[in-house]
């Protein structure tokens, strides 16, 4: 479904990604593992169109889509849950979700279905998004991405700063959405969680993929080495 | 349990629905009554009151447009007077060139303002934040100098509205007043309608976070340009009507920074990012002007001090002093800003 071939990305003169190769199959969940500053967020930004990259380096269904705008990627079915949630403080929970729904792809997921799935969120749907707890805010952020009916969802640090219970809630919603065949790319600080949720993993170190393989038989020692670069 | 919950919320929604309906009718009746009184004003007031009201409505519309840009779109323009000038000059030159009734020439100011805004959106929206603000100011200054050097626009002397001759004094004053009322009420209606729709949601999302807005599929640039064009059309039409009052346009006065300064003052004083704010702001502005303008430069010092005091003591403007104590929302589009 998604194929990344020798992708390089730059911030001005600084090169953040070096010849990254990666693929995501239909319905698959992959984890990107790496220390801070390794280039995980940069990779996500390149995939979703927030960063200019070479067109042929990102293929979606065989079509070169690298460097196309976020809106074009959204229309194709590639949506990002940005790091730090980034909810709209002037809008209510429902408005946050409906805004994305208006601009996304038509499909199964809409505000009504989400409120059915998440009764706790339905109760606070008319509150301002800033009045919610961190875990609830993250659920709204993921809901906002789901109502664009993505085929590939990119999740950047969706468990950061949440209580263990809230993290479980967030992953429960994600797994519910994956049942319909949606593919997911996870960036997750908790390596154990990242390996538990994903089918395959990629370790990124200083802008390069240094290790990849099926998550089920990942060698924790090798992953730790790749993570810390020792 | 779940179905019980649902029925409870449904019942609650129903009762609020009836309440909303009732207040909706009361509001509509009050609004229509107020509008009726305002329309009938020329029959029981003198020319000086009508001229003051023309100023009040046109300043209101310009402040509302500036507030739309800054308060809802996060776009700070200090060159809105360019549209006052463009709108007024468009109407004056179309009317005098084709010997057209000035009221029939008003659509020209809307069209020319929109075209001008669209063309100059290309360079202006390459700039951000403070650069955009300075850029709009430079644009206005360039337009003033261009008009000053254009003989077909009357150069430094400007254009007199000769097509007004032959229209009775009463009809002229009342007609300009009604046009100003239409501009003031019309721009409020347009912005109210916009803010309740999808564009309103998109605008607020862009103001909150451009990154998150584009991640949600909002076309950030298009949203901003639409806003800029709507503000231009309102400001241009208000400018044209304001100069129907004085019957003469000239580059210095029509492209004067004072227009933008007044708009900013009114919006800041009343409350940025609210529809009610400019309404209070414009009333306060004219009260101050009528009371203190005879004090010359002291008047401007007083205005400046009031603006500074407002920003320090009540950054939300006069309207926030009311909503701080009482939750009211006459236009039904209130958002809590945190």
Interface residues (C-beta under 8 A of the other chain):
Chain A: X48 X50 X70 X71 X74 X75 X79 X80 X82 X86 X87 X88 X89 X90 X91 X95 X98 X99 X100 X102 X103 X104 X119 X128 X130 X144 X145 X148
Chain B: X2 X5 X198 X201 X202 X204 X205 X207 X208 X209 X211 X212 X213 X214 X215 X216 X217 X218 X219 X335 X336 X337 X338
